């Protein structure tokens, strides 16, 4: 007789003994899911550097904070509209198929984007193609997060959240490093950008092939016999989204507080990223030295990636001693201290140290938020909640860019912005600590 599929049955049958990192990595299904994430995000890093160089570090134009905000809005806001509805589909479609066909689609779109660059088409057409690639990226990342609890045991979830998203972020930074390195060796221009986009497309193809190795049924979601047909589900997507929100607010208060805290951290990180980008181009280097500005920003990205890795190493230990809420509060509060201490110098070395520490606290906050959401949200709703999670990430980052477009000067030097960001970090730490303590 056919046995009903249940996520914890798969984990119980396949998980190795032990709860540490070594035991986690012995899990074949976890390793395969991790490979998909790392290949996908490695190619994202290569692709995004090409976009940044074309739209922001182009030698023939002087990019302002408003230009950066416009690029981020074009790339992220449209998905913020469709993302929640995509979440309804993540709770219906086989997540393994989403990873497979999503990366195949990005492979084709990447080749088309490279052709547009070589053809010297208008900038808006290139951005439209890049928008589609990025929209699929957010869809795939939400699916990866929703699938993670189905390939590890509950006791391994904190460690898995430390390892999987962090290594994905490090892979993205590695891809960005490849892009920066290529731009240091080859002359800046559309030909180099097209070459990098083609490399990214081939990496998307490798991610699709890695996804194909995962069992089609393994990543869920669990099928219910009374689930309505696809057409009916599409017609009721809005109601499904509201149901996910109601479940989150009514039954998952720790997840709500965690999402609020990680949104604050993401907003502050976005402001500081734009500031570092402008400092790299116009303060640490001459505005005409595009390669020097790109190299400085590349070093900041590498420092931040090292911070992400350190967060993966220390977060399981810190959460065992401080708890999830305690470690998240510590991350937010520490940022309120080191951001002004290092940032007000507006010098390259302190800025790189700040980027390293920001990587630690930003990824540490995300590890805690991911775990709290996964632990408290039922699998039936998890795809929708993670899609909403992505929306909060995108909107907060674009909002940060919008704020910097108004308040930051072209050279990125603003003591008021640095102190304001520190104040937001401090307020976020206080409010989250109070809410977690009441719970």
N, C-alpha and C positions, 0 to 999 in steps of 0.2 A: 504493500500500500504506500502511496506517495505521502511523505511526511511534510507537514506544513513548514514552510520556510520561516525561520525566526532568527534575528541577528545574533542573539547570544548563543544559539546552538552552534553557529559557524565558529564563533570565537572559542567556545568551550572545546570543540573538537580539534581545533588547529593550533591553539596558542601553546607556546612552550612553557615549561616551568620557570618560576622566577618572575620578578617584576622590574628588574633593572634594565638599563639600556642594552646590555648584551642579549638578554632574553628577548627584548623587543625586536632587535635586529635579526634574531633567528627566525622570526615569523615571516614566512615567504610572502604572504599576501600584503603585509605591511611594507615589506621591501619593494614590492612591485608598485604599490600605490605611491610610495615615496619616490620611486624612479620617475613616475609620470609627473609628479609635482616638480621635481628638480629639472627635468628636461623642459617642461613647459615654461618654468620661470627663468631658466637659463636663456631660452630664446626670447622671452619678454625683455630681459635686460639688454640683449643685443638690439632688439627692435626699438626700444625706447631711447637708447642713446642716439640712434640714427634720427629719430624724430626730434630729439632735443637739439642736436647739432643743426638740423635743417631749419627748425623753427626759431631757435633761440641763439645759437652760436654761429649763425651765418655771418660770414665776413662782410657781406654787402649791406647789412642793416644793423641798427643799434636797438637791441631789444630792451624794453622797459618792463617794469612790474605788470603793467596792463597787458602787454603782449603775452607774458607768461600765464597770467590769469585767463586770458582768452583761449590759449592752447589747452590748459587744463579743463576749462569749461566745455570746450568742444569734445575733448576726449572722455570726460567722466560724467557730465550731467545727463546726457541721453540715456546712459545705462541706469542712472538713478531713477528714471521714469519707468523703464521696462524691467528693471531688476526684480521688484517684488512679484511681478507676474511670471518671470522666469522661475522664481522660487516655487510657485505652485507646480510648475512642470518638473522641477527637481524632486518633488515629492510624488511624482507619477512615473516619470521616465526612468529607465534603468540608468543609474549613474555611471556605470561603466561605459554605456553607449554614448553618454554625454561627453565623457573624456575622449573617447575614440573619435567620434565624428566632429566634435568641436575643434580638436587639434588638426584634423584633416581639412576642415574649412579654413582654419588659419594658415595652413600650408598654401592653399590656393590663393587666399587673399594676400599673403606675403609676396608671392611671385607677382601678383598683379600690381602691388604697391611698388615693387622694384621696377617694373616696366613703366609705371607712371613717372618715377623719378628720372629714368633714362630718357623718357619722352619729353621732359621739361614741360609737363602739364601745369595748369594753374595750381596754386597752393591749396585752394579749397578742395580740389579733387583728391589730392594726396591726403589731406586731413580726413576726408570722408572715408577713404579706404583704411586709414590708420584707426579711425573710430570703430569700424567694424571689427578689426582685429582686437582692439582693447575691450570692446563690449563682450566678445566671446571669452576673453581672458578672465574677466570678473565672473562670468557665468561658470567657467571651469573651476576657478578657485573656490567658489561657494560649494560646488559639488564635491570637491576634494575634502573640504572641512566637514560636510554633512556625512561623507562616507567613512571618515576616519574611525568613529566609534565601532564600526562594523568589522574592522580588521584587527582590533586590539581588545584586550580584556578591560573591564572598568578600572581595575587597580593600576593599569598601565597608562591611563588616559592623560594624566598630567605629563608624564615623560614623553608620550607620543606627541602631545601638543608643544612640548619644548623642542623636540627633534624635528618634526615634519615641517611646520610652517617656517621655523627658523632656518633649516637647511634650504628650504625653497627660497627664502629671502636672500640667503647667502649665494645661492645659485644665480638669482637675478642680479645680485651685485657682481658676481663673477662674469656674467654676460655683459654687464655694463663695462666692467674692466676690459673685456676683450674689445668692446667698441671703442673705448677711450684709447687703448693701445693701437688699434688699427688707425685711428685718426692722428695719432702721433707719428706713425710711420708713413702713411699715405697722405697725399695732398687733400685738404678739405675741399669737398665738392660733391655734386650729385652722383658721380660715378662711385665714389667711396661709400656714400650712403646707400646706393642701390646694391652694392656688394654685400654690405652688412645686412640689409633686409633679406637678401637671398639666403645668407647663412642662417638668419633667424627662421626663415620658412623651412629650411631643411631640418632644423632642430624641432620645429613643430611637427614635422613628419615623423621624426624619431619618437616624440612623445606619444603620437597616435599609435605607433607600432608597440610601444611599451604598454599602453592601455589595452591593446588587443590580447596581451598575455594574461590579463586578469579574467577570472571566471565571470561570465556575463551576468550571473545572478547574485554574485557575492556582495556587491555594494548597495543592494537595496534600490528603492525602498520596499518595505514589506507590502505585499499586495493584499487588499481586502476585497472579498467577493462582492460586497455591496457598493464598491466604488463606482461612481458614475462614468459614463463614456467620456472619451477625450473631448468631443465637441461640447458636451454639456459642461465639462470642467473648464474649458476655455470661456464659455459664456458666463460662468460663475466665478471667474478668477478673482474679481474684486471681493466677493464674499469670502473666498478662501483666504485672501490676504488679511481681511479684517478678523477672520477667525484666528489666524496666526498671531495677530497683534493682541487679541483678547486673551489668548492662551498665555502669551508672554507676560502681559500686565497682571492677569488674574492669578496665575499659578507659578510664575517664575520671577519673583521679585529680585532674588540675587542676580539673575541674568539681566534684568532691567538696569539695576545699579551698575553692573559691570559694563554694559553697553554704553551707559552715560559716561562712565569714567574713561573708557577707551576712546570715545568720541572726542572728549576734551584733549586727551593726549595726542590724538591724530591731528586735531586743529592746531595745537601748538607746534607739533612737528612740521606741519605744512608751512606755517609762517616762517619757521627757522630754515627750512629747506630753500624757500625762495630767497631769503636773506643771504644764505651762504652762496647761492647761485650768483646773485648780483655782486656780492663781495668778491667772488672768484673772478668774475669778468672785469669789474671796474675798479676794485680797490687793491686786491692782491696783485693784479696785473694791469697793464695798460689796456684800455678799451679796444685798441687796435690789435692787441695780441690775442687772437682768438684761441690759438693752440695753447698758450699759457693759461688762459682762463679755463679751458676745457680740462687741462691737466690738474689745476687746483681743485676744480669741482670733482674730478675723478678721485683724487686723494681723499676728499671728504666722504665720497660714497664708499670707498674701501674702509675707511675708519668706522663708518656707521655699520658696515657689514660685519666687521670684527666685533662690534658691540652686540649685534644680533646673535652672533655665535656664542659670545660670552654669556648672554642671557639664557641661551639654551643649556649651557653647562651648569649655571648656578641656580636657575629657577626651580628645578625639582628640589634641590637642597633647601632653598629659601622658603618654598611653600610648605615643606614638611615642618619647619620650625616656626614660621610666622603665619601660616595659613594663606590661602589664596587672597583673601581680603587684606591681610597684613602686608604681603609682598606687593600687591598693587598699590596700596597706600604709600609704602616706602618708595616705590618707583616715582610716583607723582611728586611726593614731597622732596625727594632728593633733586629732581629736576628744577624745582623752584629755587634751590640753592646754587647749583653749579652753572645754570644758564647765565645769570648776571655775573657771577664770579669770573667766568671765562669769556663770555660774549661781549662784555663792555670794552674789552681791549681792541676789538675789531682788527686783530692780527691773525696771521694764518696759523701759527702753531697752536695758540689757545683755541682757535676755532676747530682745528682738527681733533683736539682732545675732547671738546664739547660734542663733536659729531660721534666720537666713540661712545661717550657716556649716554648720549641720546639714543644710540642704537640699543644699549643695554636696557634703559628704562622703557623705551617704546615697545620693544619686543617682549620684555618682561610683563608689561601691562597686557599686551595682546595674548600671551600665553595664558594668563590668569582668566581673561575674559572668555577666550575660546573654551577653556575647561568648564567654567561656570555655565556657559550656554549649553554645552554638550551634556553636562550632568543634569541640568534642570529642565531641559526641553525634550518632550517626547519625540521619538523618531518620526511620527506622522507629521509633525510640524517643523522638524529641524531644517529642512531645505528652505522653507519660507523665512524662518528666523535668520538663517545665515544670509539669505538674499537681502533681508532688511539690514543686517549687520554690514554688508557690503555697501548698501546705500548710505548708511551713516558715515562709513569710511570715506566714500567719494564726496558726499556733500560737505563734510567737515573740511576735507582737503581743498576743495574748490572755494569754499567760504574763506579759508585761510589765505588763498591766493588773491581773492577779491579784496580782503582787508589790506594785504600788503600793497595791492595796486593803488590804494587810496593813501596810505600812510608812509610807505617806504620811498626814500629818495632813490635816484638811479644808481648811486654807488652802494646802496644797501646799508649805510651807516645810520642807525637810529637808536639812541639810548632809550628813548621812550618805548619803542617796540620791544626791546629786550626786557625791560622792566615789566611791561605789560604782560608779556608771555610768562614771565616768572610768577606774576600775580595770579594768572589763570591756572597755572600748575598748582600753586598753593591752595587756591580756592577749591579746585577739583579734589585735591587730597583731603581737605577738611570735610567737604560734603560727602565724599565717598566713605570716609572713615566713620562719620556719624550715622549714615544710612546702614552700613554693614554692622555697626555696633548695635543699633536698634534691632536689626533682624536677629 
